[in-house]
Amino acid sequence: MDKDEGQSKANIIMVTDGPAIPNPRERRLINAWSIALTGAILSLLLLCYAGPSSYREALLFLPDGILLTFKLTALAICCAVPLGLLTGLGRISRNRCINLIASTYVEVIRGIPLLVQVFYIYFALSQFLRIQGVPAAVIAVSICYGAYMGEVFRAGILAIPKGQTEAARSLGFNRFQTMFYVVLPQAWRTILPPVGNECIAMLKDTALVSVIGMPDMMQRARSFASQSYAYFEAYTVVALVYLIITLLLSKIVSVIEARLNYYDRRK
C-alpha cells in the first residue's frame, strides 16, 4: 500500500444508518431531499384530512411522544458527543493505557446491539441499582453512540495534515493547546456531517426505548394501535413523522456545513 492510498483510507469516516446529509452545494429545487420531504408531508396531510379518521386520531395521539423523543435525543447528544470526543482522543493517545481503554470500549460497545444495552441497563443492572426509564434510556443511547462518535472524531483528527501539528508545536503550543486550538477547529468541518448523521440516527434509535415502557413516539403509536386496532394507520403515521423529522434535521446539518465552508473560504 502506498502512502497516498493509506492516507485516503485514514480520512474515511464511517457512519451508521442515518439519512444522507443533503449536499450543501446542491442548488436545484427538485432533488432527492425535496422529493422525499414533500412526498412525506403531502402523504401525511392527505391521509389525515382525506383518509379515515383513524389517521387523524393517530397523529393527535403522538405529540407527547414527540416531545419525549426530542428530550431523550437532546440529553443523549449532550452526553454522547463529549464521550465520543474523549474516546476519539483516547484512540489516538500515545499513552498505551488510555489507548487500550478507549479501543476496548469501542470494540465492546460496537459489538453489542443497542436494544441489548437498553435491556441490560434497565433490567439487568436493576438487581444492583435501580435506574429509572429516562436515565436508563439516555445512558444506553449515550454509551452506544459515544463509541461510534469516537471513531468519527478519531478519523476527523487523523485527516488533518501532520504539518499543522508540527507548525503549532514550533510556535510553542503544548499538545493540549495544539489539539484544541489548531487541530479540532480544522477537523470540525470534516467531523460535522458524520456527527450530524449519528445524531439523527440516534433520534431514530430512541424508538427502541419503547420496549422499557417509555412513552416515546413508537410507544404512543403502539398504545393507540392496541386501543383502536388501527395498526396500519398508527404505524404509517409514525413512520411519516419520523421521516419528516429526520429529513428536516439532515437539512439543518447541511446548512451548518455550508456556513462553515463559507466562513473557511472567507478566511
Phi, psi and omega in degrees: 000127180277175186295318182296321180294319179296321180293320181295323178290327180292334184272355179285128180250119181278143176232168180264221189262029176290167179289158177291131178286127179303143179295121182296343179269359181289119182249352182289140180291322180258112177214181184300319182295312182293324178294315181295316182293313180298317179297319180293316181294313180297320179298316180295317180295316180296318180293321184283328185252343179243347181264190178301155184295340181297330176294315179296316180296322178296319180295320179290345180275350189266338189310316179299320179293324178297316179298316180294322179299315178293324178297312179298319181294315181298315179296319180294321178296318180299333179267320187287322182295310176299322178295320177295320178297313179298320179294317178297318177294323178294326181291335179253006180293145176281344177285117186297324181293312179297317179299318180293319180297313181296318182293320179294318177302314180297313183295318182290310185293321180289345179268357180244125179301148180301321180300320178294322179295321178298313178299318184295314183290320185279320185259308186293314182288347180294344176292336181247324183214120182283120180243126181290171187300307183297310178301320180297317179295315181296317180297314182297312181294320181295315180296318181296308184282341173299324179291317179293318179292331175302319177291326177295312179296320179299312181295320179295321179292318180292341179286343179283129181303143181297337179300329177295318178294316181297321179295319179294319180294326179292337177273002177097007177287141172277181184296319179298312180296321179298317182292313189270342179252342184240306188284306184299318177301326178282325182287338186299326179297324178283326185281327189305309182302311179292328176294317176299321177298317179296321180294322178290319176297326178297318179299317179294321183286348174296344176300336181291338182288351177296340181289342178256018174085010178288127184281059175278191182302316183294318180293323177295321178295320178296320180296316179297318182295321181290333179277322187256348186062017178266066184294316181298314182294316183297313183284334174293316180296313182293327177294317179293322179295315176301317182297315180297315181297314183293324178294318178295318179294322178296325177292321178299316177299319179297319179295318178298318178299318179296321178296318179298317179296322180295315180292326178295320179293325180289333177291000000 
